């Protein structure tokens, strides 16, 4: 490892690149063919210490003014949302942006799109999540549970014909289809939430995608070299990922918190403090 010293304050993307494949050579480390992900491809993530391969490619310097709690939320949720909204989604001031799913990624997307000057419609089934979305800049909110299958119609009505950019930040066949159906002509859909096989087949209205010339894009994390513009906005206070942190728990409370996500997902972002214990 070169250019780094013990004690440096750093963070990393959740997708760690090899730095030597064709994708990495093209600057697309977020889709590296030989990528590793701590906690998925090897032991790590919820631990006091985590081993990282190819550190020179994957380390990102954390400014002194950023707390570790703020930095911890950047590697997956916030950076993923930043690239989805700014790079893949090409958000522009004055555009209507719909965000389906207001968990950590979705709320980050709301904040980022609003900071870019877009008008945001946030969609979720939880009143607490929608309240947070309004606090982070959403102009309108839609309770998907209340409107049922009319989510896309509600978005089109609120935006005067459909969103210019829509993101599925949850990752389900229902939210993905609603995101596409809520677009205006020549709109852009970005799939950010993962679509596990267990959720079933995702069917999109291809006739509308063709006839309306819609764009359907995927977005998978963000490469370490792309962090500086986001970091500068965070440093300047234009983006406040620290406000997304609604709960902090010790390391040994992580298993119960993860198990609870299936039935009672938390609102905002929960930070786990390595080295801390719930037992005194």
Long-range contacts (C-beta under 8 A, 24 or more apart in sequence): 1-55, 1-56, 2-56, 3-56, 4-55, 4-56, 4-59, 8-59, 8-61, 9-61, 9-62, 9-63, 9-64, 9-66, 9-68, 9-71, 10-59, 10-60, 10-61, 10-62, 11-59, 11-60, 11-62, 11-71, 11-72, 11-74, 11-75, 12-52, 12-58, 12-59, 12-60, 12-75, 12-224, 13-58, 13-60, 13-75, 13-76, 13-79, 13-221, 13-222, 13-223, 13-224, 13-227, 14-38, 14-75, 14-76, 14-80, 14-221, 15-220, 15-221, 15-223, 16-52, 16-53, 16-54, 16-57, 16-58, 17-54, 17-57, 17-58, 17-223, 17-224, 18-53, 18-54, 18-57, 19-54, 19-56, 19-57, 24-57, 27-223, 27-225, 28-223, 29-57, 29-58, 29-223, 29-224, 29-225, 30-83, 30-220, 30-221, 30-222, 30-223, 31-220, 46-251, 46-254, 46-272, 47-251, 47-274, 48-251, 48-274, 48-275, 57-224, 58-224, 59-224, 60-224, 60-227, 60-231, 63-231, 63-235, 65-235, 66-234, 66-235, 67-242, 69-242, 69-245, 69-248, 69-271, 70-234, 70-241, 70-242, 70-245, 72-271, 73-104, 73-241, 73-242, 73-244, 73-245, 73-269, 73-271, 74-227, 74-230, 74-234, 74-241, 76-104, 76-105, 76-221, 77-104, 77-105, 77-108, 77-244, 77-269, 78-104, 78-108, 78-112, 78-230, 78-239, 78-241, 78-244, 79-221, 79-222, 79-227, 79-230, 80-105, 80-108, 80-192, 80-219, 80-220, 80-221, 80-222, 81-105, 81-106, 81-108, 81-109, 81-112, 81-169, 81-192, 82-108, 82-112, 82-222, 82-230, 83-219, 83-221, 83-222, 83-226, 84-109, 84-167, 84-169, 84-190, 84-192, 84-219, 85-109, 85-112, 85-113, 85-116, 85-165, 85-167, 85-190, 86-112, 86-116, 86-229, 87-219, 87-222, 87-226, 88-190, 88-217, 88-218, 88-219, 89-165, 89-167, 89-188, 89-190, 89-217, 89-219, 90-165, 90-188, 91-116, 91-118, 91-165, 92-116, 92-117, 92-118, 92-164, 93-117, 93-118, 94-118, 94-119, 95-119, 95-163, 95-164, 95-165, 96-120, 96-121, 96-159, 96-160, 96-162, 96-163, 96-164, 96-165, 96-184, 97-121, 97-163, 97-164, 97-165, 97-166, 97-167, 98-122, 98-123, 98-155, 98-159, 98-163, 98-165, 98-166, 98-167, 98-179, 98-182, 99-123, 99-133, 99-138, 99-166, 99-167, 99-169, 100-124, 100-144, 100-151, 100-166, 100-167, 100-168, 100-169, 100-170, 100-175, 100-178, 100-179, 101-168, 101-169, 101-170, 101-171, 101-175, 101-193, 102-126, 102-129, 102-130, 102-132, 102-133, 102-169, 103-129, 103-169, 103-170, 103-265, 104-244, 104-268, 104-269, 105-169, 105-192, 105-193, 106-133, 106-167, 106-169, 106-170, 107-132, 107-133, 107-136, 107-244, 107-268, 107-269, 108-241, 108-244, 109-167, 109-169, 109-192, 110-136, 110-137, 110-138, 111-136, 111-137, 111-239, 111-240, 111-241, 111-243, 111-244, 112-239, 113-137, 113-165, 114-138, 115-233, 115-238, 115-239, 118-165, 119-159, 121-155, 121-158, 121-159, 121-163, 123-151, 123-155, 123-175, 123-178, 126-267, 128-267, 129-267, 132-246, 132-267, 132-268, 135-243, 136-243, 136-244, 144-178, 151-178, 151-182, 152-177, 152-178, 152-179, 152-181, 152-182, 153-182, 155-182, 156-182, 156-184, 159-184, 162-187, 163-187, 164-188, 165-190, 166-190, 167-191, 167-192, 168-192, 168-193, 169-193, 171-195, 171-196, 171-199, 172-199, 173-199, 173-200, 173-201, 173-202, 173-203, 176-202, 176-204, 177-202, 177-203, 177-204, 177-205, 180-204, 180-205, 180-208, 180-209, 180-214, 180-216, 181-205, 181-208, 183-212, 183-214, 184-212, 185-212, 185-213, 185-214, 186-212, 186-213, 186-214, 186-215, 187-212, 187-214, 187-215, 188-214, 188-215, 188-217, 189-214, 189-215, 189-216, 189-217, 190-217, 190-218, 190-219, 191-216, 191-217, 191-218, 191-219, 192-219, 244-268, 244-269, 245-269, 245-270, 245-271, 246-270, 247-271, 248-272, 248-273, 249-273, 249-278, 250-276, 250-277, 250-278, 251-275, 251-276, 251-277, 252-277, 252-278, 252-279, 253-278
